[in-house]
């Protein structure tokens, strides 16, 4: 594991790539939660190719690199409290992904057709996102995973 949470990082430190070069294959869990990251680089993803868990909660991310699809062991990703306006679609092609946490972002649309074809997906957390009513209509058995949404806001009476 590597825990770099709460370090006020704006980018992943290049020196860490060099310092960890000989052990990157053995790192399965990285937390970069509660930093000031605006992006994750393709180099980060390809360097830590054996990740099973990645915690990027509480940053300023709005997209993921396409290379995220190369994380063939990734089981859980936490992207809560970021700046995603769209569902990060590269995640839909990660075959081992079981848990996706996107709570407290700005996501309105979700590619449910792609997500429904993810064989390993068990839980998708979209609480505190402005998802449209069409997402709320999707329930089991249409989606074979737990879909977590915030309760609908009651429509105020005039």
TORSE-734552 format. One record per residue (C-alpha): residue in one letter; residue number from 1; x, y, z; chain. Coordinates in steps of 0.2 Angstrom, whole numbers, plus 5000, padded with zeros to 4 digits. Layout:
% TORSE-734552
@aa->A	i->NUM	east->X	north->Y	up->Z	ch->A
...
//
This chain:
% TORSE-734552
@aa->X	i->1	east->5000	north->5000	up->5000	ch->A
@aa->X	i->2	east->5005	north->5018	up->4998	ch->A
@aa->X	i->3	east->4995	north->5031	up->5007	ch->A
@aa->X	i->4	east->4998	north->5049	up->5001	ch->A
@aa->X	i->5	east->4981	north->5056	up->5007	ch->A
@aa->X	i->6	east->4980	north->5073	up->5015	ch->A
@aa->X	i->7	east->4996	north->5079	up->5008	ch->A
@aa->X	i->8	east->4990	north->5094	up->4998	ch->A
@aa->X	i->9	east->4997	north->5086	up->4982	ch->A
@aa->X	i->10	east->4994	north->5095	up->4966	ch->A
@aa->X	i->11	east->5002	north->5082	up->4955	ch->A
@aa->X	i->12	east->5009	north->5064	up->4959	ch->A
@aa->X	i->13	east->5027	north->5067	up->4964	ch->A
@aa->X	i->14	east->5039	north->5062	up->4951	ch->A
@aa->X	i->15	east->5052	north->5057	up->4964	ch->A
@aa->X	i->16	east->5041	north->5044	up->4970	ch->A
@aa->X	i->17	east->5041	north->5035	up->4953	ch->A
@aa->X	i->18	east->5060	north->5034	up->4955	ch->A
@aa->X	i->19	east->5060	north->5029	up->4973	ch->A
@aa->X	i->20	east->5047	north->5015	up->4971	ch->A
@aa->X	i->21	east->5053	north->5009	up->4954	ch->A
@aa->X	i->22	east->5059	north->4992	up->4961	ch->A
@aa->X	i->23	east->5043	north->4989	up->4971	ch->A
@aa->X	i->24	east->5029	north->4996	up->4960	ch->A
@aa->X	i->25	east->5023	north->4978	up->4955	ch->A
@aa->X	i->26	east->5020	north->4974	up->4973	ch->A
@aa->X	i->27	east->5009	north->4990	up->4977	ch->A
@aa->X	i->28	east->4990	north->4985	up->4976	ch->A
@aa->X	i->29	east->4982	north->4999	up->4985	ch->A
@aa->X	i->30	east->4985	north->5018	up->4984	ch->A
@aa->X	i->31	east->4976	north->5032	up->4992	ch->A
@aa->X	i->32	east->4978	north->5050	up->4986	ch->A
@aa->X	i->33	east->4962	north->5055	up->4994	ch->A
@aa->X	i->34	east->4960	north->5073	up->5000	ch->A
@aa->X	i->35	east->4973	north->5081	up->4990	ch->A
@aa->X	i->36	east->4972	north->5095	up->4976	ch->A
@aa->X	i->37	east->4975	north->5084	up->4961	ch->A
@aa->X	i->38	east->4967	north->5090	up->4945	ch->A
@aa->X	i->39	east->4972	north->5075	up->4934	ch->A
@aa->X	i->40	east->4980	north->5058	up->4935	ch->A
@aa->X	i->41	east->4993	north->5054	up->4922	ch->A
@aa->X	i->42	east->4994	north->5039	up->4911	ch->A
@aa->X	i->43	east->5012	north->5037	up->4918	ch->A
@aa->X	i->44	east->5004	north->5035	up->4935	ch->A
@aa->X	i->45	east->4992	north->5021	up->4929	ch->A
@aa->X	i->46	east->5005	north->5012	up->4919	ch->A
@aa->X	i->47	east->5018	north->5013	up->4933	ch->A
@aa->X	i->48	east->5006	north->5005	up->4946	ch->A
@aa->X	i->49	east->4998	north->4992	up->4935	ch->A
@aa->X	i->50	east->4995	north->4980	up->4948	ch->A
@aa->X	i->51	east->4983	north->4991	up->4958	ch->A
@aa->X	i->52	east->4967	north->4982	up->4966	ch->A
@aa->X	i->53	east->4961	north->4998	up->4975	ch->A
@aa->X	i->54	east->4963	north->5016	up->4970	ch->A
@aa->X	i->55	east->4956	north->5030	up->4982	ch->A
@aa->X	i->56	east->4956	north->5047	up->4973	ch->A
@aa->X	i->57	east->4942	north->5054	up->4984	ch->A
@aa->X	i->58	east->4941	north->5073	up->4988	ch->A
@aa->X	i->59	east->4952	north->5080	up->4973	ch->A
@aa->X	i->60	east->4948	north->5091	up->4958	ch->A
@aa->X	i->61	east->4947	north->5077	up->4945	ch->A
@aa->X	i->62	east->4935	north->5078	up->4931	ch->A
@aa->X	i->63	east->4942	north->5065	up->4919	ch->A
@aa->X	i->64	east->4953	north->5049	up->4920	ch->A
@aa->X	i->65	east->4966	north->5044	up->4907	ch->A
@aa->X	i->66	east->4961	north->5030	up->4894	ch->A
@aa->X	i->67	east->4975	north->5020	up->4902	ch->A
@aa->X	i->68	east->4964	north->5016	up->4917	ch->A
@aa->X	i->69	east->4958	north->5002	up->4906	ch->A
@aa->X	i->70	east->4975	north->4994	up->4908	ch->A
@aa->X	i->71	east->4972	north->4991	up->4926	ch->A
@aa->X	i->72	east->4967	north->4973	up->4924	ch->A
@aa->X	i->73	east->4967	north->4969	up->4943	ch->A
@aa->X	i->74	east->4957	north->4985	up->4949	ch->A
@aa->X	i->75	east->4942	north->4980	up->4960	ch->A
@aa->X	i->76	east->4938	north->4996	up->4969	ch->A
@aa->X	i->77	east->4939	north->5015	up->4964	ch->A
@aa->X	i->78	east->4934	north->5029	up->4975	ch->A
@aa->X	i->79	east->4931	north->5045	up->4965	ch->A
@aa->X	i->80	east->4919	north->5053	up->4977	ch->A
@aa->X	i->81	east->4920	north->5072	up->4980	ch->A
@aa->X	i->82	east->4928	north->5077	up->4964	ch->A
@aa->X	i->83	east->4922	north->5087	up->4949	ch->A
@aa->X	i->84	east->4916	north->5074	up->4937	ch->A
@aa->X	i->85	east->4902	north->5080	up->4926	ch->A
@aa->X	i->86	east->4901	north->5064	up->4915	ch->A
@aa->X	i->87	east->4903	north->5046	up->4920	ch->A
@aa->X	i->88	east->4922	north->5041	up->4917	ch->A
@aa->X	i->89	east->4918	north->5029	up->4903	ch->A
@aa->X	i->90	east->4935	north->5021	up->4903	ch->A
@aa->X	i->91	east->4930	north->5013	up->4919	ch->A
@aa->X	i->92	east->4916	north->5003	up->4910	ch->A
@aa->X	i->93	east->4930	north->4992	up->4901	ch->A
@aa->X	i->94	east->4939	north->4987	up->4917	ch->A
@aa->X	i->95	east->4935	north->4969	up->4918	ch->A
@aa->X	i->96	east->4938	north->4966	up->4937	ch->A
@aa->X	i->97	east->4930	north->4982	up->4944	ch->A
@aa->X	i->98	east->4917	north->4978	up->4958	ch->A
@aa->X	i->99	east->4915	north->4995	up->4966	ch->A
@aa->X	i->100	east->4914	north->5012	up->4959	ch->A
@aa->X	i->101	east->4911	north->5027	up->4971	ch->A
@aa->X	i->102	east->4906	north->5043	up->4962	ch->A
@aa->X	i->103	east->4896	north->5051	up->4977	ch->A
@aa->X	i->104	east->4896	north->5070	up->4977	ch->A
@aa->X	i->105	east->4901	north->5074	up->4959	ch->A
@aa->X	i->106	east->4891	north->5083	up->4945	ch->A
@aa->X	i->107	east->4886	north->5068	up->4935	ch->A
@aa->X	i->108	east->4869	north->5069	up->4926	ch->A
@aa->X	i->109	east->4870	north->5055	up->4914	ch->A
@aa->X	i->110	east->4876	north->5037	up->4916	ch->A
@aa->X	i->111	east->4880	north->5025	up->4902	ch->A
@aa->X	i->112	east->4869	north->5011	up->4910	ch->A
@aa->X	i->113	east->4870	north->5000	up->4894	ch->A
@aa->X	i->114	east->4889	north->4999	up->4896	ch->A
@aa->X	i->115	east->4888	north->4997	up->4915	ch->A
@aa->X	i->116	east->4875	north->4983	up->4914	ch->A
@aa->X	i->117	east->4888	north->4973	up->4904	ch->A
@aa->X	i->118	east->4901	north->4974	up->4917	ch->A
@aa->X	i->119	east->4902	north->4956	up->4924	ch->A
@aa->X	i->120	east->4911	north->4960	up->4940	ch->A
@aa->X	i->121	east->4902	north->4976	up->4945	ch->A
@aa->X	i->122	east->4893	north->4975	up->4962	ch->A
@aa->X	i->123	east->4891	north->4992	up->4967	ch->A
@aa->X	i->124	east->4889	north->5010	up->4959	ch->A
@aa->X	i->125	east->4887	north->5024	up->4971	ch->A
@aa->X	i->126	east->4880	north->5040	up->4963	ch->A
@aa->X	i->127	east->4873	north->5048	up->4979	ch->A
@aa->X	i->128	east->4873	north->5067	up->4978	ch->A
@aa->X	i->129	east->4874	north->5068	up->4959	ch->A
@aa->X	i->130	east->4861	north->5077	up->4948	ch->A
@aa->X	i->131	east->4857	north->5061	up->4939	ch->A
@aa->X	i->132	east->4841	north->5061	up->4928	ch->A
@aa->X	i->133	east->4825	north->5052	up->4931	ch->A
@aa->X	i->134	east->4829	north->5039	up->4918	ch->A
@aa->X	i->135	east->4843	north->5032	up->4929	ch->A
@aa->X	i->136	east->4831	north->5031	up->4944	ch->A
@aa->X	i->137	east->4820	north->5019	up->4933	ch->A
@aa->X	i->138	east->4834	north->5007	up->4931	ch->A
@aa->X	i->139	east->4832	north->4993	up->4944	ch->A
@aa->X	i->140	east->4836	north->4975	up->4946	ch->A
@aa->X	i->141	east->4836	north->4964	up->4936	ch->A
@aa->X	i->142	east->4840	north->4978	up->4922	ch->A
@aa->X	i->143	east->4856	north->4982	up->4932	ch->A
@aa->X	i->144	east->4864	north->4967	up->4940	ch->A
@aa->X	i->145	east->4873	north->4978	up->4953	ch->A
@aa->X	i->146	east->4868	north->4989	up->4968	ch->A
@aa->X	i->147	east->4864	north->5007	up->4962	ch->A
@aa->X	i->148	east->4865	north->5019	up->4976	ch->A
@aa->X	i->149	east->4856	north->5035	up->4973	ch->A
@aa->X	i->150	east->4851	north->5050	up->4985	ch->A
@aa->X	i->151	east->4832	north->5051	up->4989	ch->A
@aa->X	i->152	east->4823	north->5061	up->4976	ch->A
@aa->X	i->153	east->4820	north->5079	up->4982	ch->A
@aa->X	i->154	east->4801	north->5082	up->4984	ch->A
@aa->X	i->155	east->4794	north->5095	up->4971	ch->A
@aa->X	i->156	east->4790	north->5111	up->4981	ch->A
@aa->X	i->157	east->4772	north->5115	up->4981	ch->A
@aa->X	i->158	east->4768	north->5133	up->4974	ch->A
//
